[in-house]
Amino acid sequence: MSSTIYSKAPDTAPLSSYKGNLPYIFISYAHADSRKVYPVIKKLQADGFRVWYDDGIDPGTEWDQSIADAIKNCAYFFAFLSENYLRSENCKDEMNYARDLNPAPRRLLLYLEDVTLTDGMELRQSRIQAVHCYTYDSQAEMFARIYEASDIEKCHEKNKKPMPPLDSDMGSGFRSKPEQKKKKKVWMIPAGIAAVAVAVLAVLFVPKILEKPSPEPEAETVEAPAVVQEPEPEPVQEEPVPEAVEESVTDVKLTSIQDPVEYVNFSIQEEIQNTVGSSYDKAVVLAGWNSAYVRYNVGDFKQFAGTYSVPAGSLESGDEYTLRVYLDEEEEEPCLKEKLTRSTPETELDIDVSEAQFITFALEGSRNCGLMLTDCYLGEEIDAEAIEKTGTSLYDEKEDISLTAVEMPVESGNFSIQEEISNTMGSAYEKAVVLSGWQSAYVRYYVGDMKKFTGTYSVPTDGTESGDEFTLRIYLDEEEEEPYLKEKLSRSTVETELDIDVSGAQFITFALEGDRNCGLLLTDCYLNKNGTASAQDTGTSLYDEKDGIMLTSIETPVESKNFSIPEEVLNTMGTTYEKAVCLSGRQSAYVRYNVGDFSRFAGTYSVPHAGMEAGDEYTLTIYLDEEEEEPYWRGKLTRSTAETGINIDVSEAQFITFQLEGEKNCALLLADCYMSKTGGKAPTQKTGTSPYWEKDEIRLTSVETPVVCKNFSIQEDVSNTMGDICEKAVLLSGNQIAYVRYNVGDFKQLTGTYSVPDNGVGEKDEYTLTIYLGEDEENPSWNGTLSRGTEATPFDIDVEDAQFVTFKLEGARNCGLLLSDAYLRK
């Protein structure tokens, strides 16, 4: 088939695919052949046929399933065969699937070029109707043959075969015979000029026409008889030679050519921006998957000039493709061949087209392709440097530009511009550039004629977790082997200032890489022309202009694990706090705070009652900064750990860290903790409440949460083996073991009565009661043997020098103990 069969691209892209339940044609083709197939689809649609092709797949649906459903429901299957088709596994799958359906749709093979099927395909497709499109000299003949296909009228809107198109219906782009390459249009000489004068002037003054040759016949002669009959043929002075010269065609702007010779994925768009920040009122745009192209008739023009760049909206970071510019159709040797990406700057074109009939811009790649042709002209003589630039840019006539104003960078991945965002150092910003993603994130900016980049980077609170570590690399231009800066970042990275000379660079790139989460904040960042961009600090911080800050107000520490800020929390010493920092987890927990410019850390640590079991033992380590080999303090904690005061000089530190490690449960309460600038002591406050405070005595039955206990409860109306009934008593009752430990506080005496409960202890049960003072269970204060025959026995114990008092039962079987009328007294 002659290439002229496809020389007229549709006025617009093919219409949307048919969606409905009526019979339709399924189009099977290779995407590389779209420039040949799309005009056929367009013609079928224009002639009233219902057509489905692969633009009919809804976003979010499974591609293969959508194709299979469309083939299964079609009435006719058109396969456009070519070398590209036979190389495509997807195309062959479609053909085989259509063949194997029962019932199978009618099939029509349309050969776009002379190809040979494999023996297997030839055997399977031998009885199918076929049209060898490449053998036809006119589209009219080709479509007439297609419309002869059996039952094709079922897919027509009016259920009938349309009349085959006339050649004249195929548009000006179709021609059955090649046109002359160039035609010169001759201007008419006014009447009154002698035939000889006409001939002479025609030779001397006929101007060249600077537009596409018209199919109308040339105006070769002028009717002379009337001129000869004029009585006075002298008025040669009226000869309008200057006017004829002035009527020469001017330069033609590319955006005025609405209907090029050929095109796929072509449009003329308004208000469009390229990847280097320039916006244009109008531009020629090529944008598509894998390929796009446009071909223009040069006519008698001699020069093509303008600018190309990459449109901002049609590409993704990482897309790379090739631009080829061809003169005429000899596509083996393009006059220009360039690799394009989103980083391609605006590039000027100045091409001699005096010997060409056509100029073609073709894009090819494995993914998205995009091209903008702006301020482009075809003309006789064009001063390329004098072409008026119509684009406007964020960079134009500005001394500096904020990074947050550049909403469409050259390249980006996991990039955004966010408002009201905080970093791990506790600073909040109204607006910032944010990179945040899994394993990688990056952004590349066009520098233009700016000379200095200034600002601050830090790590965002959201999007990173404790333990995440990743690398920041800053590149100038695309030479990525040697970055300008390379730093390890984590949630402990402090706010860091940037001041970079970019006067010799085209781009600046920020790239993050790691094994897990990556995150970066670029705040108060500017590109500046004068080389001395003024530093700005728009962030606000919890630490700003404060003499002290309470730890519970810092909701997002630098690093943390198993961290929370609970309200109404109780420790093992019986103290309840309205609010406290809590670390509680299995085997480990930690929190790290930014110290800022504070100089003193003070407060209290203790062990929370919840989240711990008797016997849990673990280590608390306090670090200043990140040098964790030499801790500031380290000690063992258990449920018996008393409330302990903290007062630490942090004036030389950037961070303070509290870390718990153990084999089982770990837990810590930080209560009434402050960081202060006073330099001496941080302000001390006591916000907790306790049944021990400001009381002369406390009844044991009022302590519902002892320090440590097992098989413990508080019972009402309980009787002992002697028949006595206690209104309320502490009960220990279990198999082989039971115990309870109380915090003594500042009480001095423990008095009461112990006996054996009537329930839970058998006649043969015998066991030991041991009373310990403090945590040392190797040196009991008292022990004795109990059984059901044990009488109610009063006790009076001096606890003035003890932190705790413990009652522990051990035996081979059941154990039981009642503590009644028991008091701690001062």
Summary of the structure (lengths in Angstrom):
residues: 826
radius of gyration: 44.5
end to end distance: 111.5
largest distance: 160.8
contacts: 2605
relative contact order: 0.06
helix: 14%
strand: 43%
